């Protein structure tokens, strides 16, 4: 859970540790998976985006397809060469790929002069310098330094595993310095959290309850008709008996009736409103919500506890605020669980709404309106008292009118008057009750509809504010990849310094990046998983053996911990195995002759996190490539199989000449 982007809060049960707190898959601003029918130019642009975002395998395929369909120039060919070499060592290239690179060098004369052709030429000449003496590389290095900083960094980044020995030593100091300076660019520390924040789900509110007065509304015309008829009979009898007295008595009865109707309506409306508020979530008078103990509801309750504990009104202690708001928290938690349970969403997607409701409760308390039902109860009592007094007056006047009829009428008229009084009382009481029920329900429905709209509008504003803040804060794929590249560069540099090694001392190296538990992860559609916590594992291959350094790494602030180092000879690495578990993920197992086997979790299972138009095998390959697994596995597998023989074949000084053409 995230508190305004400044504090990550785990809503798991107390004392527990969550291995994977969140998995976020977002739509990309490019339709990565629907590019089969796009133009070669658009396909090239998508390929470049993949390359920048750290997915060179997909970039190779797309840019190659664009070239095959006729879109070829120095810029396109430059990015194609970078994609061919990115995240790969020279010995990872097949004979066919080397031939294609050599063919590309022969096309140089077809391209117009300019920045892109210069960058392409330098890249291919760097490839041609592999295995040559250090003194022969000066001209190419000067050409490389003459390129713009951005273009030079592109080349060094994507040729990281290709460049070795003195050639790389000449470039390393400047490259690692820029990596150290750039790893916290663009406010990284305060923005990374937003990458792993899930897309908030839209606002909802409890809709008004449907009217329950249909029966009363249907019966009212008949009851009112009976009341009018009985009253008309009684009035007629009274007017015939004593017109002067009857007029006064009837006017007084009419006035009492009008007062009773007026205050009776207020009583009914306010009483229904008060009962509705008492039933509302959070009211001290509401019945305790049904305790549902499914995972989502429990997470919602814990989220409310967290945010109410961090949104405390001024002048109150947290425990005092907790005590005051227990029914409010329970009621709101039940409401949110009811509104969103059918969506099968995680609580992190309604986190924004829970935070907003906690802030709203704090603000209402500060304004004195959170528990303000006293005025409503007083007005209900006043309307009730006036209505009862008016009804008593009406009853007295009815008896007086009956007395007027009885004083001057015969037996049959008295009997008719008695029946009229009884009919008027019975039908009038039922008619008034039905009318008040209808009026009260209409008033309640109107008030609840207005409050529902106001509540929904307020939540929509809070949702839009939070979503806009997330969109503005969330780093791009390019920023995430750039920061990660800088972190890897600094880590490798510190390892070289620790072992007092230069690139001349190395045969090759590889770095494996795996998730470190507990972590959050996120990705865009078609892209690799990125993690809030990594485990970096660096293998430095020298003539003397393998030096392995591993460390856990918090991506937000680049802090490291749990660092471990080990050294072993080539013949100590007896086997390397990969195990794929459909529901678990990929494990890499290193078996050493002088120690127990070590299992490294390379990637957790993610088939349940795929978008409908994503291919599981493609996404797996992208993630394994992004983690550095493919190169690491080939390197360690080769060492385990051939030992010194592999080292002799892949020694940078023994590499076959690429033979690039000018």
Secondary structure, 3 states (H helix, E strand, C coil): CECCCCCECCCCCCCCCCCEEEEEEECCCCCCCCCCCCCHHHHHHHHHHHHHCCCHHHHHHHHHHHHHCCCCCHHHHHHHHHHHHCCCCHHHCCHHHHHHHHHHHHCHHHCCCCHHHHHHHHHHHHHHCCCCCHHHCHHHHHHHHHCCHHHHHHHHHHCCCCCCHHHHHHHHHHHHHHHHHHCCHHHHHHCHHHHCCCCCCCCCCCCCCCCCCHHHHHHHHHHHHHHHHHHHHHHHHHHHHCHHHHHHHHHHHHHHHHHHHHHHHHHHHHHHHHHHHHHCCCCCCCCCCCCCCCHHHHHHHHHHHHHHHHCCCCCCCHHHHHHHCHHHHHHHHHHHHHHHHHHCCCHHHCHHHHHHHHHHHHHHHHHCCCCCCHHHHHHHHHHHHHHHHHHHHHHHHHHHHHHHHHHHCCHHHHHHHHHHHHHHHHHHHHHHHHHHHHHHHHHHHHHHHHHHHHHHHHHHHHHHHHHHHHHHHCCCHHHHHHHHHHHHHHHHHHHHHHHCCCHHHEEEEEEEEEECCCEEEEEECCCCCEECEEEEEEEEEECCEEEEEEEEEECCCCEEEEEEEEEECHHHEEEEEEEEECCCEEEEEEEECCCCCEEEEEEECCHHHCCCCCCHHHHHHHHHHHCCHHHHHHHHHHHHHHCHHHHHHHCHHHCCCCCCCC
